[in-house]
């Protein structure tokens, strides 16, 4: 869908109220001695109408707010178009092979009093910046974090655990202690390796 079609789709359901249209028509029909004054008033009302309709489109949240961001996918920094709604995101990006991808995600955060709330935009971006463990079709297990990619296939012990220490030099020498349980998930901490139990 082109940008023009998206714009038309976003504003198609918006219409001015009959009172507003009547007011515009009355203003254009009134005959004043000074044509410039009438033209200025009409332009002012039209500008106000455009702003009002824009506010309605924003308030009705027609698909969230889209923006282009740079994120890391499989060790490569990638431009992506993201739409963020409270607790949810939709992401579109094109990989190095030219293949287009779409991702959805999000979730809830649990407060100290055990209540749930939708994740904020900052929490969603933090989630998208986490390390990523990918199990490839050929049996290879890859760990990706920002610009780093590491084959950890041969690092699992007999209990299916793998411990990896990463340093993020771009983020102020931040250290990540990553614990991977084969095919069951992973955790990371900036202080120590997590206990898998």
HUCOR-V820389 format. One record per residue. N is the residue number from 1. PHI is phi in whole degrees, -180 to 180 (* if undefined). PSI is psi in whole degrees, 0 to 359 (999 if undefined). OMEGA is omega in whole degrees, 0 to 359 (999 if undefined). Layout:
n=[N | N]
phi=[PHI | PHI]
psi=[PSI | PSI]
omega=[OMEGA | OMEGA]
This chain:
n=[1 | 2 | 3 | 4 | 5 | 6 | 7 | 8 | 9 | 10 | 11 | 12 | 13 | 14 | 15 | 16 | 17 | 18 | 19 | 20 | 21 | 22 | 23 | 24 | 25 | 26 | 27 | 28 | 29 | 30 | 31 | 32 | 33 | 34 | 35 | 36 | 37 | 38 | 39 | 40 | 41 | 42 | 43 | 44 | 45 | 46 | 47 | 48 | 49 | 50 | 51 | 52 | 53 | 54 | 55 | 56 | 57 | 58 | 59 | 60 | 61 | 62 | 63 | 64 | 65 | 66 | 67 | 68 | 69 | 70 | 71 | 72 | 73 | 74 | 75 | 76 | 77 | 78 | 79 | 80 | 81 | 82 | 83 | 84 | 85 | 86 | 87 | 88 | 89 | 90 | 91 | 92 | 93 | 94 | 95 | 96 | 97 | 98 | 99 | 100 | 101 | 102 | 103 | 104 | 105 | 106 | 107 | 108 | 109 | 110 | 111 | 112 | 113 | 114 | 115 | 116 | 117 | 118 | 119 | 120 | 121 | 122 | 123 | 124 | 125 | 126 | 127 | 128 | 129 | 130 | 131 | 132 | 133 | 134 | 135 | 136 | 137 | 138 | 139 | 140 | 141 | 142 | 143 | 144 | 145 | 146 | 147 | 148 | 149 | 150 | 151 | 152 | 153 | 154 | 155 | 156 | 157 | 158 | 159 | 160 | 161 | 162 | 163 | 164 | 165 | 166 | 167 | 168 | 169 | 170 | 171 | 172 | 173 | 174 | 175 | 176 | 177 | 178 | 179 | 180 | 181 | 182 | 183 | 184 | 185 | 186 | 187 | 188 | 189 | 190 | 191 | 192 | 193 | 194 | 195 | 196 | 197]
phi=[* | -76 | -62 | -65 | -66 | -64 | -64 | -62 | -66 | -66 | -100 | -60 | -79 | -93 | -139 | -74 | -70 | -58 | -63 | -66 | -65 | -62 | -61 | -63 | -64 | -61 | -65 | -78 | -85 | -64 | -106 | -113 | -67 | -109 | -65 | -64 | -64 | -64 | -63 | -64 | -66 | -63 | -63 | -63 | -67 | -64 | -64 | -63 | -65 | -62 | -63 | -63 | -66 | -64 | -65 | -63 | -64 | -66 | -67 | -78 | 50 | -77 | 90 | 80 | -106 | -95 | -155 | -97 | -132 | -109 | -130 | -98 | -129 | 50 | 82 | -114 | -77 | -131 | -78 | -138 | -102 | -120 | -115 | -114 | -118 | -55 | 80 | -151 | -141 | -128 | -127 | -124 | -151 | -115 | -80 | -64 | -83 | 88 | -83 | -86 | -128 | -131 | -128 | -124 | -174 | 136 | 150 | -122 | -112 | -106 | -77 | -61 | -89 | 72 | -86 | -100 | -146 | -62 | -64 | -80 | -60 | -64 | -66 | -65 | -65 | -63 | -62 | -70 | -95 | -70 | -60 | -132 | -110 | -120 | -98 | -77 | -62 | -86 | 96 | -72 | -113 | -114 | -113 | -119 | -149 | 51 | -89 | -101 | -134 | -138 | -82 | -109 | -54 | -92 | -98 | -80 | -85 | -64 | -93 | 84 | -104 | -137 | -114 | -132 | -107 | -118 | -116 | -103 | -68 | -74 | -113 | 68 | 60 | -62 | -106 | -121 | -99 | -110 | -115 | -115 | -103 | -52 | 62 | -122 | 124 | -153 | -141 | -145 | -150 | -94 | -116 | -159 | -71 | -75 | -78 | -64 | -77]
psi=[129 | 165 | 323 | 318 | 322 | 320 | 314 | 319 | 321 | 322 | 359 | 319 | 358 | 132 | 148 | 150 | 156 | 324 | 318 | 317 | 319 | 317 | 317 | 316 | 317 | 318 | 325 | 336 | 336 | 138 | 115 | 157 | 334 | 109 | 325 | 321 | 316 | 316 | 318 | 319 | 318 | 315 | 320 | 316 | 321 | 320 | 318 | 321 | 317 | 316 | 319 | 316 | 324 | 321 | 320 | 318 | 319 | 315 | 327 | 352 | 66 | 79 | 14 | 185 | 125 | 145 | 159 | 130 | 166 | 125 | 163 | 126 | 121 | 43 | 0 | 134 | 128 | 139 | 134 | 151 | 122 | 139 | 121 | 125 | 162 | 118 | 4 | 149 | 155 | 133 | 134 | 130 | 161 | 127 | 181 | 337 | 357 | 6 | 131 | 140 | 151 | 134 | 145 | 151 | 191 | 209 | 199 | 157 | 146 | 123 | 172 | 330 | 16 | 12 | 150 | 147 | 155 | 145 | 144 | 169 | 317 | 320 | 324 | 316 | 324 | 318 | 319 | 343 | 1 | 160 | 157 | 129 | 124 | 129 | 108 | 160 | 332 | 6 | 352 | 140 | 120 | 140 | 125 | 136 | 116 | 239 | 7 | 139 | 133 | 127 | 113 | 15 | 316 | 10 | 359 | 137 | 184 | 339 | 5 | 19 | 146 | 131 | 130 | 134 | 120 | 145 | 130 | 93 | 333 | 341 | 46 | 39 | 31 | 135 | 136 | 127 | 111 | 130 | 122 | 127 | 118 | 123 | 9 | 356 | 184 | 162 | 162 | 156 | 152 | 2 | 317 | 168 | 140 | 148 | 119 | 342 | 999]
omega=[182 | 179 | 179 | 179 | 177 | 179 | 180 | 180 | 181 | 185 | 181 | 183 | 184 | 178 | 176 | 179 | 179 | 179 | 180 | 179 | 178 | 179 | 179 | 181 | 179 | 181 | 181 | 182 | 181 | 181 | 178 | 180 | 183 | 183 | 181 | 179 | 179 | 180 | 180 | 180 | 179 | 178 | 178 | 179 | 178 | 178 | 178 | 179 | 178 | 178 | 180 | 179 | 176 | 177 | 178 | 179 | 179 | 183 | 181 | 175 | 181 | 177 | 178 | 182 | 182 | 173 | 177 | 181 | 174 | 180 | 178 | 174 | 180 | 176 | 180 | 175 | 190 | 172 | 181 | 173 | 184 | 173 | 183 | 171 | 179 | 177 | 185 | 174 | 171 | 187 | 176 | 177 | 178 | 181 | 184 | 179 | 182 | 179 | 178 | 181 | 174 | 178 | 173 | 177 | 180 | 179 | 181 | 173 | 181 | 181 | 179 | 179 | 177 | 175 | 179 | 174 | 178 | 177 | 176 | 178 | 179 | 179 | 177 | 179 | 176 | 178 | 180 | 180 | 182 | 173 | 184 | 177 | 183 | 175 | 183 | 180 | 182 | 179 | 179 | 176 | 183 | 175 | 179 | 172 | 184 | 182 | 183 | 173 | 188 | 176 | 182 | 184 | 185 | 183 | 182 | 177 | 183 | 178 | 177 | 180 | 176 | 177 | 181 | 176 | 179 | 173 | 179 | 183 | 180 | 185 | 176 | 179 | 177 | 180 | 176 | 173 | 186 | 176 | 180 | 173 | 188 | 178 | 182 | 178 | 181 | 174 | 178 | 184 | 179 | 184 | 185 | 175 | 179 | 174 | 185 | 180 | 999]
